[in-house]
Amino acid sequence: MRKFELLTIAILLIVFSAEKVYPQSKLCGHVFETNTTKALANANVFISGTVKGTVTNKEGYFEIQGVPSGSQRIIISLLGYETVTKFLMLEQDSTYEVSIELTPRIYSTGTVNITSSKSSFERQKDLKLFKELFLDKSKKEK
């Protein structure tokens, strides 16, 4: 029983002293669009080579706690925008605030052809059913 207590205390000491052995920092900031300076919500912000990351809120703000000190590669991405990579040198136990600009990116595809295998009669029948179920206000008012 005594060995178990000593082992538990040793593990707790190691866990709680890990923060002092591996100094960490905080990274926060805002992500916005280059042309309009509009805040960008739901942008992905993560530290490359770690499991640390987050998503910006509706004001474009993000905060990542426990970022390892030293040279870090920060990657910011959002669908419809160019991905941005920033390199930062983080000192231990510090807070860093950054502003990130994302440039809109236009994605283009080839021509899209839409065809139907249904006959004109079947399409008319489906349209009639759709209108009855979803657009007929007289039935909904009753």
N, C-alpha and C positions, 0 to 999 in steps of 0.2 A: 504494500500500500504506500509506503514511504517513497519507493522508486517512482510510482505513478505521480505522486504530488510533485516531486522534483522535476520529472519530465514535463509535466504541465506548466510549471513555472518557467522552465527553460524555453519552451515553445512560445509562451506569451512574451517573454523578454525579447526573443528573436523577432517576433512579429511586430511588436511595438517599437523596436529600435530600427527596423528596416527603413523607416522614413529618414532617419538620420544617416544611414549608410548609403542610401540612394536618394540624394537630394532631388526634389522635384519642384516644378514651377507651375504657374497658371497662365494659360493663354486665352485671351478673349478679344472680341472685336466685332466689327460690322462688315457685312457683305452687301455691296450695292452694284447697280448697273452702271457701266461706264458712261454711257451717253446721257442718261436721265438722272443719275444719282439716286434712283428709286431703290429703297431697301428691298432686298431679295430674301423672301421667306423660303424655308425648306432646302436651302443649299447645304450640301454635305461638306463638312470640314473634318479632316482626320490627319493624324500624325502617321506618316509612312513608317512601316516596320514595327508598329505597335497595334494594340487593339483600342487605342484611344481615339475617340471621335465624337461628333455630335451633329445636330442639324440646327440651322438658324431659325429663330422664331419669326413672328410676323414683322418685327422691326428690323430684321436682318442681323440680329445680335446672336453671338455664340459665346460659349465659355467651356473650356476644357481644363479640368483640374488634374493634378498629378502627372504633368508632362515631364518626362525625364530631362534633366539639364544636359547641356551640350548642344551639338549641331543637330538640328531637326529639320526634316522636310515636311512642310505642311501642304496638303492637297485640298483644293476647294473645287467642287463641281456642282453643276445644276443643269438639268436637261434644258436644251435650248441656248446654252452659253458655253463659251470656250472654257476648258478646265485650266485652272491656274495652279502653279506650283511655286511655293515660296521657301527659301532656305533661311532659317533663323538660328542664331547662336544664343541659347538660353542659359543664363547663369542660375545657379542653385537658389532655391527659395525666393524666386522673383515672380512678378506679374508682368506680362507683356500684353499690350493692347495694339492690335493691328487693324487697318482698314484694307479691305480687299475689293478690287473692282473686277467684275466679270463682264466680258464683251459678248453681246448676243451673237449667236451662230445660227445661220440658216441651213437647215437640212433639206436637201432636195432629193426627190425620187424620180424614177422614170414614169412613163405614162401608165395609168391604172385604168384598165377596162373592166367595166361591170356588166355582166350579162346575167340573164335569167333563163332558166330552163322551163319555167311555167308558161302556159299559154295565156293569151290576153284574157280569156274567160276566167281562168283561175286567179289571175291577179285582180280582176274586177270583183270577184267573189270575196277574196281576202280583204280588199279595200272596204267593201261593204260591211264585213264583219268587224273590222277595225273601227270604222266610224260608229257602228252600233254600240260596241263595247266601251269605247273611250271618248267619243265625241257627242254622243246623244244626250243632250242636257235634259230633255224631258223626262227620261227615266231616272236620272240622278236627283231631280227635284222632288220626286214623289216620296 
